[in-house]
Amino acid sequence: MRKKTKNLPELNYKIRNQIKDSAFSISSNIAEGHCRRFLKENIQFNNIALGSMGENYTQIFALFYSEDIDDAWFNEYDKMHYSLENKLLNLNKSFIQKLQNNENWESDYKIKELTKHYS
């Protein structure tokens, strides 16, 4: 997306940065939620990421609507956005199901040396 928006010389600096910031916010919030290792927080940060996805989509849609980007560019973006949004929604649904079933978060990055008993 960065390369695509860079090729739009009429796009002002502020709009270009808003698009970039909302895109970076998506992955940053997913990572932060995952690293907190609590289901409720993970769900919350995924919801924030979904909000950033919506923000990014409206920015790109506005460029499409104003004819700053063409149909092919927008359709490629729309397809990727739709796929990622649905994956994140399904991930959150699975986390909510775990929460409702009182399942614990299983840490998959325990330091094995600390869990072994040495004699």
C-alpha positions as CSV (number, residue, x, y, z in Angstrom):
1,M,0.0,0.0,0.0
2,R,2.9,2.3,0.8
3,K,4.2,2.0,-2.8
4,K,0.7,2.6,-4.2
5,T,0.1,5.8,-2.2
6,K,3.6,7.0,-2.9
7,N,2.7,7.0,-6.6
8,L,-0.1,9.5,-5.9
9,P,1.8,12.9,-6.0
10,E,-1.5,14.9,-5.5
11,L,-2.0,13.1,-2.2
12,N,-1.0,15.4,0.6
13,Y,1.3,14.4,3.4
14,K,-1.3,14.3,6.1
15,I,-3.6,11.9,4.3
16,R,-0.7,9.7,3.3
17,N,0.4,9.5,6.9
18,Q,-3.1,8.7,8.2
19,I,-3.3,5.8,5.8
20,K,0.1,4.5,6.8
21,D,-0.6,5.0,10.5
22,S,-3.9,3.1,10.4
23,A,-2.3,0.3,8.5
24,F,0.5,0.0,11.1
25,S,-2.0,0.2,13.9
26,I,-3.7,-3.0,12.7
27,S,-0.7,-5.3,13.1
28,S,0.6,-3.5,16.2
29,N,-2.6,-4.0,18.1
30,I,-2.9,-7.7,17.1
31,A,0.7,-8.2,18.3
32,E,0.1,-6.3,21.6
33,G,-3.0,-8.2,22.4
34,H,-1.3,-11.6,21.7
35,C,1.7,-10.7,23.8
36,R,-0.4,-9.8,26.8
37,R,-1.5,-13.5,27.0
38,F,-5.0,-12.9,28.5
39,L,-8.0,-13.7,26.4
40,K,-10.0,-10.7,27.3
41,E,-7.2,-8.3,26.5
42,N,-6.5,-10.2,23.3
43,I,-10.1,-9.8,22.2
44,Q,-10.0,-6.1,23.1
45,F,-6.8,-5.4,21.1
46,N,-8.2,-7.4,18.1
47,N,-11.3,-5.2,18.3
48,I,-9.0,-2.1,18.2
49,A,-7.2,-3.6,15.2
50,L,-10.6,-4.1,13.5
51,G,-11.4,-0.5,14.2
52,S,-8.1,0.5,12.6
53,M,-9.0,-1.7,9.6
54,G,-12.2,0.2,9.2
55,E,-10.4,3.5,9.4
56,N,-7.9,2.4,6.8
57,Y,-10.7,1.1,4.5
58,T,-12.6,4.4,4.7
59,Q,-9.4,6.3,3.8
60,I,-8.8,4.1,0.8
61,F,-12.4,4.2,-0.2
62,A,-12.4,8.0,-0.1
63,L,-9.5,7.9,-2.5
64,F,-11.3,5.5,-4.8
65,Y,-14.5,7.6,-4.6
66,S,-12.6,10.7,-5.5
67,E,-11.0,8.8,-8.4
68,D,-7.5,9.2,-7.0
69,I,-7.1,5.4,-7.3
70,D,-8.4,3.2,-10.1
71,D,-10.8,0.2,-9.9
72,A,-8.1,-2.4,-10.2
73,W,-6.1,-0.9,-7.3
74,F,-9.2,-0.6,-5.1
75,N,-10.5,-4.1,-5.9
76,E,-7.1,-5.7,-5.0
77,Y,-7.1,-3.8,-1.7
78,D,-10.8,-4.6,-1.1
79,K,-10.1,-8.3,-1.5
80,M,-7.1,-8.3,0.9
81,H,-9.0,-6.2,3.4
82,Y,-12.1,-8.5,3.3
83,S,-9.9,-11.6,3.8
84,L,-8.0,-10.2,6.8
85,E,-11.1,-8.7,8.4
86,N,-12.8,-12.1,8.3
87,K,-9.8,-13.9,9.6
88,L,-9.6,-11.5,12.6
89,L,-13.3,-11.7,13.2
90,N,-13.1,-15.5,13.2
91,L,-10.1,-15.5,15.6
92,N,-12.0,-13.2,18.0
93,K,-15.1,-15.5,17.8
94,S,-12.9,-18.5,18.7
95,F,-11.4,-16.5,21.7
96,I,-14.9,-15.5,22.8
97,Q,-15.9,-19.2,22.7
98,K,-12.9,-20.1,24.8
99,L,-13.8,-17.4,27.3
100,Q,-17.4,-18.6,27.5
101,N,-16.2,-22.2,28.0
102,N,-13.9,-21.1,30.8
103,E,-10.8,-22.3,28.9
104,N,-7.5,-20.9,29.9
105,W,-5.0,-19.3,27.6
106,E,-2.3,-21.9,26.9
107,S,1.1,-20.3,26.6
108,D,3.0,-21.8,23.8
109,Y,6.2,-20.0,24.5
110,K,7.1,-21.2,28.0
111,I,10.8,-21.4,28.7
112,K,11.3,-25.1,28.8
113,E,14.4,-24.9,30.9
114,L,12.4,-23.3,33.7
115,T,9.8,-26.1,33.7
116,K,12.3,-29.0,33.9
117,H,13.4,-30.3,37.2
118,Y,17.1,-30.5,37.6
119,S,18.7,-32.9,40.1
